Amino acid sequence: MPKYFSGLIQPTDTEVTLNGYKMNNKNTIDAEKQFYLAIDAFVKNRFFLIINNNQIDTLEEKIEVKENLELNFIKLTPLVGG
């Protein structure tokens, strides 16, 4: 049975499905590589980070983690032909 990964960044050698990225049992996720891909995507405005209804503009911004923290990632998807 395949396992699915539903993160923001597609791991290498995976297939896009409705349930996320289909991974075969041999794949492991390289956390460091995914970290750098996420940083690159943020810098290139491929997703927005909203914390308690405030958009985070830079990666240097400090975030106080509390019990009621609301965190939203909004991934931008390019439209075909537009």
C-alpha positions in Angstrom: 0.0 0.0 0.0 1.5 3.4 -1.0 2.1 6.1 1.6 1.2 9.7 0.9 3.0 12.9 1.9 0.9 16.1 2.0 3.5 18.8 2.6 4.0 22.0 0.7 7.1 20.9 -1.2 7.0 17.8 -3.5 9.6 15.2 -2.4 11.9 13.9 -5.1 10.8 10.8 -7.0 7.1 11.1 -6.0 3.9 11.1 -8.0 1.2 13.9 -7.5 -2.2 12.5 -6.5 -5.4 13.8 -5.0 -4.2 12.6 -1.6 -0.8 14.3 -1.7 2.4 12.9 -3.1 2.5 9.1 -3.6 5.7 7.7 -2.1 6.9 4.1 -2.5 8.0 2.3 0.6 11.7 2.8 -0.1 11.6 6.6 -0.2 12.6 8.7 2.8 12.3 12.4 3.0 15.5 14.4 3.2 14.5 17.0 5.8 17.4 19.3 5.1 16.7 19.4 1.4 13.0 20.0 2.0 13.9 22.8 4.4 16.0 24.6 1.7 13.3 24.0 -0.9 10.7 25.6 1.4 13.0 28.6 2.1 13.5 29.1 -1.6 9.7 28.8 -2.3 9.0 31.5 0.4 11.6 33.9 -1.0 10.1 33.4 -4.5 6.6 34.1 -3.2 5.3 30.6 -4.1 3.3 30.6 -0.8 2.2 33.0 1.9 2.6 32.4 5.6 -0.2 33.9 7.7 0.1 33.9 11.5 -2.9 35.1 13.6 -4.3 37.0 10.5 -1.0 38.8 9.8 1.1 38.0 6.7 4.7 37.2 7.4 6.9 39.1 5.0 10.4 38.0 5.9 12.0 34.9 7.4 13.7 37.0 10.0 10.4 37.9 11.7 10.1 36.5 15.2 7.1 34.3 16.1 5.9 33.7 19.6 4.5 30.2 19.8 1.4 30.2 22.1 -1.4 27.8 22.7 -3.9 29.7 20.4 -1.4 30.3 17.6 -3.2 30.2 14.2 -0.8 29.3 11.3 -1.9 29.1 7.7 0.2 28.3 4.6 -1.4 29.5 1.4 0.2 27.9 -1.6 0.0 29.8 -4.9 -0.7 27.9 -8.0 0.0 29.4 -11.4 -2.9 29.4 -13.8 -2.5 27.9 -17.3 -2.9 30.5 -20.1 -3.3 33.4 -17.7 
